Amino acid sequence: MTTRAPDPSWTPARVRRSHLAIATVFAVHGAVQGTFATRIPWIKDHLGLSAGELGIALVCPAIGSVLMMPLAGRLMHRLGSRAALRALLALWCAVLVLPPLAPGLPFLCLALLAFGASAGMADVVMNAVGVAVEERKGKSIMSGLHGMWSVGTLVGAAVGVPAAHARLDGRVHLGVVAAVLVAGALLLCSQVPDLRPAADEEAPPRFALPPRSALVIGAIGFCGVFAEGGTADWCAVFLRDVANASPAVAALAYTAFSCTMATARLLGDIAVRRLGAVTAIRVGGVIATAGGLLVVFAHAPAPGIAGFALIGIGISVVVPLCFAAAGRSGTNPARTIAGVATVTYTSGLVAPAAIGGIAGASSLTASFGLVTVLTLGLVLGAGVVGTHGGARAGAAAAAPEPAASVAAD
């Protein structure tokens, strides 16, 4: 599903409203994730789960996302982007109530499969809308949109941490937050543009392998998400076990990584507008590789924290620019975005286990050596986002008119 350019109904005021609406949608999506993350310990204690059982449950959201994301394109084709996003974002917010209500591990796994499925499908649609708004704005906004997602996770955590500290029942906390976010999702989605397929455009298949362009772009996203997922899950353990940091200092590694990545995403569009997507990813890859080398060779807390912060900065724009390139690739952007998301999210599923496996067979230093090699892959492979239409934001606005439409408000 592509967009028509130029379209006189897209006034500057409408573009600004659409940009604000989709940015807030990203923040709401992130707030669900941030809220849930703060109550994982409560769910573990409430159900009496072991660490291994909790690990099994926490794999389920990624599995649900990977399995169901291919359906998002068909749903968007049938309903239009506004109705599809309203339904999926509201569902993602609503299923926040399910995990704390689960009576045991099997039901928790089912709840988290639904949690991940709704998250993944909403993610595909909101990225497709974001690409359309970026085209109308004529400059890069995707990094900032993903930065708003990170801000949403921080807001959700900012509410969740005091609730957890006060030992508020997780069922009450997540139920109240879910109700508020569902109401916000329904209101916000009424303001997003309603993308519709052209009259002669065939509906995408219910399930299909990702198109070739998605696999090529997704390979770059795979490298970025592997570094992100592996660092997020293992940076504190690395500092504690390898750099001999105290638990409090080790916790700073994740804080440094998350905050620098969120900040870099919010500012990343400036770099993309000045450098273009290809150069921005290459520069980011160099920064992330330098951070990885610092982690691998400097076994001390301070350089380790600095290294993880550099990894966060370096990979910050990778996923947004991969989604932007996917949205400009092929005749059905939603399907291509779903394909890229499937590949990249699979990386997030594999990364923590792969790093743990390598650490068990060798060492955590070797594990982060692999992370460093993959960030170097960003430098070598960045050209694919230019080959598939993502080299510079705004290029699509000057392109010949595609055969699809955006319905008027």
C-alpha positions in Angstrom: 0.0 0.0 0.0 1.7 3.2 -1.1 0.8 6.9 -1.1 -0.1 9.4 -3.8 2.2 12.3 -4.3 1.5 15.2 -4.6 -1.9 15.4 -3.0 -3.4 18.9 -2.4 -5.4 17.6 0.6 -2.1 17.2 2.5 -1.8 20.8 3.6 1.1 21.7 5.9 -1.3 21.8 8.9 -2.6 18.3 8.1 1.0 17.0 7.8 1.8 18.5 11.2 -1.3 17.0 12.8 -0.5 13.6 11.3 3.1 13.8 12.5 2.1 14.7 16.0 -0.6 11.9 16.1 1.7 9.1 14.8 4.6 10.3 17.1 2.2 10.0 20.1 1.0 6.6 18.9 4.7 5.4 19.0 4.9 6.7 22.6 1.8 4.9 23.6 3.1 1.7 22.1 6.3 2.1 24.0 4.5 2.9 27.3 2.8 -0.5 27.2 6.2 -2.2 27.0 7.8 0.0 29.6 4.9 -0.6 32.0 5.0 -4.4 31.5 8.7 -4.6 32.1 8.5 -3.0 35.5 6.0 -5.7 36.8 7.8 -8.8 35.5 9.3 -9.4 39.0 5.8 -9.2 40.5 4.5 -11.7 37.9 7.4 -14.0 38.7 6.8 -13.9 42.4 3.0 -14.0 42.1 3.2 -17.3 40.1 6.2 -18.7 41.9 8.2 -19.1 38.7 11.8 -20.2 38.6 14.2 -18.2 36.5 14.1 -20.8 33.8 10.3 -20.8 33.7 10.2 -17.1 33.4 12.7 -17.2 30.6 10.5 -19.6 28.7 7.5 -17.2 29.2 9.5 -14.2 28.0 10.3 -15.8 24.7 6.6 -16.0 23.9 6.1 -12.3 23.0 8.8 -12.4 20.3 7.3 -15.7 18.9 3.8 -14.1 18.8 5.2 -11.1 17.0 7.1 -13.1 14.4 4.1 -15.4 13.7 1.5 -12.7 13.3 3.2 -9.7 11.8 2.7 -11.0 8.2 -1.1 -10.6 8.8 -0.8 -6.8 9.4 -0.5 -6.0 5.7 -3.7 -7.8 4.8 -5.6 -6.2 7.7 -4.4 -2.8 6.7 -5.4 -3.5 3.1 -8.9 -4.5 4.2 -9.6 -1.9 6.8 -7.4 1.0 5.9 -4.5 2.2 8.1 -6.7 4.2 10.6 -9.1 1.5 11.5 -6.4 -1.2 11.5 -4.2 0.9 13.8 -7.0 1.8 16.1 -8.0 -1.9 16.5 -4.4 -3.2 16.9 -3.1 -0.5 19.2 -6.1 -0.7 21.4 -5.8 -4.5 21.5 -2.0 -4.2 22.4 -2.9 -1.8 25.3 -5.8 -4.0 26.4 -3.8 -7.3 26.6 -1.6 -5.7 29.1 -4.1 -6.9 31.7 -3.7 -10.6 30.7 -0.2 -11.5 32.1 -1.0 -10.7 35.7 -4.3 -12.5 35.6 -2.6 -15.8 34.4 -3.1 -18.6 37.0 0.1 -20.4 36.0 2.9 -20.8 33.5 0.9 -22.3 30.5 -1.7 -19.5 30.7 1.1 -16.9 31.1 2.7 -18.2 27.9 -0.6 -17.9 26.0 -1.2 -14.4 27.4 2.3 -13.4 26.3 1.8 -14.9 22.8 -1.2 -12.7 22.4 0.7 -9.8 23.9 3.5 -10.1 21.3 1.1 -10.8 18.4 -0.8 -7.6 19.0 2.4 -5.6 19.6 4.0 -6.8 16.3 1.0 -6.2 14.1 0.4 -2.7 15.6 4.2 -2.0 15.0 3.9 -2.9 11.3 0.9 -0.6 10.7 2.3 2.4 12.7 5.6 2.2 10.8 3.8 2.1 7.5 1.8 5.2 8.5 5.1 6.8 9.7 6.7 6.3 6.3 3.7 7.8 4.6 3.8 10.9 6.8 7.6 11.1 6.3 7.0 11.2 2.5 4.5 14.0 2.9 6.8 16.0 5.2 9.6 15.7 2.8 12.3 15.0 5.4 13.4 12.2 7.8 11.2 11.7 10.8 11.4 7.9 11.4 14.3 8.1 13.8 12.4 10.6 15.9 9.3 8.4 15.9 11.3 5.5 17.2 12.8 7.9 19.7 9.3 8.6 20.9 8.8 4.9 21.4 11.8 4.9 23.7 10.4 7.9 25.5 7.1 6.0 26.0 9.0 3.1 27.5 10.7 5.5 30.0 7.3 7.1 30.9 5.8 3.6 31.4 8.7 2.7 33.6 8.6 6.0 35.5 5.0 5.1 36.5 5.7 1.4 37.1 8.7 1.7 39.3 6.9 3.7 42.1 4.0 1.3 41.8 6.3 -1.7 42.2 8.1 0.1 45.1 4.8 0.6 46.8 4.0 -3.1 46.2 0.8 -2.2 44.4 -0.9 -5.4 43.1 0.1 -5.9 39.5 -3.4 -6.7 38.5 -4.6 -3.3 39.7 -1.6 -1.4 38.3 -1.7 -3.0 34.8 -5.5 -2.9 34.7 -5.6 0.9 35.3 -2.8 1.7 32.9 -4.4 -0.5 30.2 -7.7 1.3 30.5 -6.0 4.7 30.3 -3.9 3.7 27.3 -6.8 2.1 25.5 -8.7 5.3 25.7 -5.7 7.3 24.5 -5.1 4.9 21.6 -8.7 5.2 20.4 -8.5 9.0 20.6 -5.1 9.3 18.9 -5.8 6.9 16.0 -8.7 9.1 14.9 -6.1 11.7 13.9 -3.7 9.5 11.8 -4.0 9.5 8.0 -6.2 6.8 6.5 -4.1 5.0 3.9 -6.2 3.0 1.4 -5.2 0.6 -1.4 -5.7 1.5 -5.0 -8.9 0.0 -6.5 -6.9 -2.5 -8.6 -4.4 -3.4 -5.9 -4.6 -7.1 -4.9 -4.8 -8.0 -1.2 -1.6 -9.4 0.2 -1.6 -13.1 1.1 -2.5 -14.0 4.7 0.9 -15.6 5.2 3.8 -15.3 2.8 7.6 -15.4 3.0 9.1 -11.9 3.2 9.9 -10.4 -0.2 13.5 -10.4 -1.3 13.9 -6.7 -0.7 12.8 -7.3 2.9 15.4 -10.0 3.4 18.2 -7.7 2.1 17.1 -4.7 4.2 16.3 -7.0 7.2 19.9 -8.3 7.2 21.0 -4.8 8.3 18.2 -4.6 10.8 19.3 -8.1 12.1 22.8 -6.7 12.9 21.4 -3.7 14.7 18.8 -5.6 16.7 21.2 -8.3 17.6 23.5 -5.7 19.1 20.6 -4.0 20.8 19.0 -7.1 22.3 22.3 -8.7 23.3 23.6 -5.5 25.0 20.3 -4.8 26.8 20.2 -8.3 28.3 23.8 -8.9 29.0 25.6 -5.5 29.6 25.0 -5.5 33.4 26.1 -9.1 33.7 29.3 -8.3 31.7 30.2 -5.5 34.0 29.6 -7.5 37.1 31.2 -10.8 36.0 34.0 -9.5 33.7 34.7 -6.0 34.8 34.1 -6.8 38.5 31.7 -3.9 39.0 29.4 -3.7 41.9 25.7 -4.4 41.2 24.8 -0.7 41.4 27.5 0.2 39.0 26.6 -2.7 36.7 23.0 -1.4 36.5 24.4 1.9 35.1 25.4 0.1 32.0 21.8 -0.5 30.9 20.8 3.0 31.9 23.7 4.5 29.8 22.8 2.2 26.9 19.1 3.0 27.0 19.4 6.8 27.5 22.0 7.3 24.8 20.0 5.3 22.3 16.8 7.1 23.1 18.5 10.5 22.8 20.3 9.6 19.6 17.0 8.4 18.1 15.3 11.7 19.0 18.2 13.6 17.4 18.9 11.1 14.6 16.7 12.7 12.0 19.1 15.7 11.9 22.0 13.4 11.0 19.9 11.6 8.4 18.8 14.9 6.8 22.4 16.1 6.6 24.2 12.8 5.7 21.6 10.6 4.1 20.5 7.2 5.4 23.5 5.2 4.1 26.1 7.5 5.6 24.2 7.8 8.8 24.1 4.0 9.3 27.8 3.8 8.3 28.8 6.4 10.8 26.6 4.7 13.4 28.3 1.4 12.6 31.7 2.9 13.2 30.6 4.4 16.5 29.0 1.1 17.6 32.1 -0.9 16.6 34.3 1.5 18.6 32.0 0.9 21.6 32.2 -2.8 21.1 36.0 -2.8 20.9 36.1 -0.7 24.1 33.9 -3.3 25.9 36.0 -6.2 24.6 39.4 -4.9 25.4 38.9 -2.6 28.4 37.8 -4.9 31.3 37.0 -2.1 33.7 33.7 -0.5 34.7 34.2 3.0 33.4 35.3 2.1 29.8 32.7 -0.7 29.8 29.9 1.7 30.5 31.3 4.1 27.9 31.4 1.3 25.4 27.8 0.3 25.9 26.8 3.9 25.6 28.6 4.2 22.3 26.8 1.0 21.1 23.5 2.6 21.9 24.4 5.7 20.0 25.7 3.8 17.0 22.7 1.5 16.5 20.0 4.0 17.3 19.0 4.9 13.7 19.4 1.4 12.2 15.9 0.0 12.7 14.1 3.3 11.9 16.0 3.6 8.6 15.4 0.0 7.7 11.7 0.5 8.2 11.8 3.7 6.1 13.7 1.9 3.3 11.2 -1.0 3.5 8.3 1.4 3.2 9.7 2.8 -0.1 10.5 -0.6 -1.5 8.1 -2.7 -3.7 4.4 -2.2 -4.4 3.1 -3.1 -0.9 5.1 -1.2 1.8 3.1 -2.8 4.7 4.1 -6.3 3.5 7.8 -5.3 3.1 7.8 -3.6 6.5 6.3 -6.8 8.0 9.0 -8.8 6.3 11.8 -6.5 7.7 10.2 -6.6 11.1 10.0 -10.4 11.1 13.7 -10.6 10.3 14.8 -8.0 12.8 12.6 -9.3 15.6 13.9 -12.8 15.0 17.3 -11.3 15.7 16.0 -10.0 19.0 14.8 -13.5 19.8 18.1 -15.1 18.9 20.5 -12.6 20.4 20.2 -13.2 24.2 20.4 -17.0 23.8 23.3 -16.8 21.3 25.3 -14.6 23.6 24.5 -16.8 26.6 25.5 -19.9 24.6 28.8 -18.4 23.4 29.5 -17.2 27.0 28.9 -20.7 28.3 31.2 -22.3 25.7 33.9 -19.5 25.9 33.4 -16.2 27.6 31.2 -13.1 27.6 34.1 -11.3 26.1 33.9 -13.6 23.1 30.1 -12.9 23.0 30.6 -9.2 22.7 33.3 -9.9 20.1 30.4 -11.2 18.0 28.3 -8.1 18.7 31.3 -6.0 17.5 31.6 -8.0 14.3 27.9 -7.5 13.6 28.1 -3.7 14.2 31.0 -3.7 11.7 28.5 -5.3 9.3 26.5 -2.1 9.5 29.4 -0.2 8.0 29.9 -2.7 5.2 26.2 -3.3 4.4 24.6 0.1 4.8 24.3 0.7 1.1 21.2 -1.6 0.9 19.0 1.1 2.4 20.0 3.4 -0.4 19.5 0.7 -3.1 16.0 0.1 -1.8 14.9 3.7 -1.7 15.9 4.9 1.7 19.0 6.9 0.9 17.5 10.3 1.6 14.2 11.3 3.2 12.1 13.3 0.8 13.3 11.4 -2.3 9.9 9.7 -2.4 8.1 13.0 -2.5 9.8 13.8 -5.8 9.3 10.4 -7.3 6.7 9.6 -10.0 3.2 9.1 -8.6 2.5 5.5 -7.3 -0.8 3.8 -7.9 -2.5 4.1 -4.5 -4.2 6.7 -2.5 -4.7 8.3 0.9 -8.3 8.8 1.8 -9.3 12.3 2.9 -10.1 12.9 6.5 
